[in-house]
Amino acid sequence: MKKIYLLLVLVFMGLKCNSQVNNFKDLKTEIKVKSFPVKYEKVILKNITINKPIISDLSSQKLIEKIISKELLNKYCEDKDRECKINVKCEVGHSSNGFISLMIISNTIFRSPRDIESMDFYNLIRLKNELFWVKLNRTKDFENRVKKILAVKRTNLECKYQLKDVLMDLYFKDGLSYINIYKDEVCNLLIPIDLKSSDLKYLKLENNKVK
């Protein structure tokens, strides 16, 4: 579980991304990614208070909400005998009719006397009216490219990122692809990276057809 304190600042240093020209064609389907204004409203989803984005051009919005709320409950509400209320902020990085990338920041105060935030990334794609998770495929080639990025990037001197010991997630925002590298509450980064089609894998959501 990735826990991030409120004072944690995600580091965006160095690394120009001029070479990134939406490699989404490599997703083996036509995904036209675009940025758009996001409005927020507060709703209640099965004990989860979420500031949800109103996504006008995503036809599967209700299904997305259902999936995310289920994922969060399963992850953070393991003890069904305890009160479990999660306050969630949802940031949309990219959205189109067939693809969405979300950053979910959850305040899981019921797990600790201090306010703790946990960050999760969800990427969903619609293929032939079915939804799939877009997951990172951590191949040797991918990890070698990440090592080269970390070798030239300024990081906290106390953070020694051994890739075998870190978690990684994908995030897409403003036409760029990012990798979130998480070691602990202090040592974590969100850095831009060029993706190849071999870096991605697709996991089908059972019984979740888009209507």
N, C-alpha and C positions, 0 to 999 in steps of 0.2 A: 504494500500500500504506500502510495506516495503522499507524504504529508509535507506541507509547505507553510511556514509561518507567515503571518500577515506582513512582516517587514521584508520578506524575501523579494528581491528584485531580479527578474530574469535578465540575463546579460545579453545585450546585442552589441558586440564589439567587433571591429575589423570586418573582414570578408565582404567585399563588394559582390553583388549578385547580378552584375550586368550580363553574365553568361546565361542566366536563367530565363529562358523564353518559353514558359509553360510547356513542360514535357508531358502534358496530360494526354497527348496523342498516344503515348506509350501505354496508356491504360487499356489499350485494345478496344476502345469504344469512343464515341464522340462525346467528350465532356467539355462543354464550353463554360469555363469558370469565369465568374464576374463578381465584382464587389457591388454592394448596394446598401442603402441606408437601412439600419435595423432599429425597429421600435421595440420597447420592452413593456411587458405587463406581468403582474404577479398572479400566479395560479397555484392551486394545490393539487399535487399528483401523489396519491397514496402516501401521505405523511411527508412528502417532499415539497418544500416551498421553493419554487423555481422562478427566476426572472427569465421568462422565455422570449425568444425573438419571434416577432410576427413575420413569417417568411412567406411572402406573397407568391413567389414563383416555385415553391416546392410543394407538389401535390400530395406528398406523403407526410406532411407535417405532423398530423395526429399520430401516425404510426411511429415517427421518429421520437415523439414525446413518450409514447408508451414503452418503446425499447430502452431509451435512456433511463427512464424512471425505474424500470425493472432491473437494469444493470446496476444502478446505484444502490438500490435496496439490497440486492444480492451481495454486493461488495462490502457495504458498510453497516448493514443491519443484520448481522449474523445471529445475534441473540434476540430471538423473537419475543422473549419475556421482558425485555427492556424497552423503555420508550425510545423511539428512534425517529428523530426529526432532522432532516437535512435541508439547510438553506443553500440554494444553488444559484450561481450566476452562469449564464450560458452565453458564450461569445461565438459568433459565427465568423469563421475565417473566410470560407468560400461557400457559395451556394449556387446551384443551377437546378434545372428540372431533374437532372439525373445524378447529382453529386453534392454532398454536403460535408464540410469539415467543421467540427465543433471543439471548442475548449470548454470544459466543464469545471468550474471551481466550486468545490463543496465545503461548506463550513460544518465540520463534524464535531461540534462542541460536546456532544454527548459521550465522546470517547476520551475526553481529557478535560481537566479543570481549566485549561487554557484554551483560548480560541485557536484552533488549528484549521488550516485549509488544505484540502487535498485537490490535486489537479489531475484531471483525466482528459484524454483526447479520443474523440470518436470520429471516424471517417466512414461514411456510408455511400454506396453507389447502387443505382438501380439499373439492372440489366434484364431486359425482357420481362418487365413487371415483377421482378423479384429483387429483394434487397440483399446486399452482401457487405460485410465488413471489409474495408480496405486496410490490410495489416502490413506491417513491415516484415520483410523477408531478410533476416540478418545473415546474408551470405558472407563468405570470406572476402570477396571483392568489396562489398559494401563496408564492412568493418575496416578494411585497409584504407578506404577513402575517408572514413571518419577519423582515423588515426592521423592522416595527413593534415586534416583541418585542425584538429586539436594541437598538432605539433607547432603550428604557426599562430595559434590564437592565444591571446592573453587571458589567463584564467587565474583564479585564486590559487596562490602558491601551495596552500594546504590541500588543494583538491587534486589528487592524482587519479585520473580517470582510467582505470583498467576496464576495458570493455566487457570482460567476462563478469565484472561485478556491478554493472550498471544496467538500468532499465532504459529502453528507448521507445519513443512513440512518434508517429507521424502527425504533422499538422500542416495545413495549407492556408495561406493568408496573402491577400493582395497579389495574386499571381505568382507567388513563390512557394516553394516547398521547404519545410523545416523539419528538423529532428530534435526532439526533446530528450536530452541525456540526463538521467536522474541517478545520483549516487546516494544522497541523503538530503536532509532539510537545507543544508548550506551549499552543498556541491551539486548544482544542477544547471544546465544550460539549455537555451533554445537557440539553435544555430541554423542558418540557411544551408541547404545542400541540394545539388543537382541529383535528380533521381533517374534511374533506369527502369525499364519495365521489369527487369529481374529483381528489383528491390521490393516489389509489391506482390502480395498474395491476396486471394479473395476467399472469405469464409461465408458460406451461405447461412442466412437466418432462416431457420426452420419455421414453417407455419406463419411467415410474415410476408405475405404477398401484398404488393401495392395495389390498392383499389382505386 
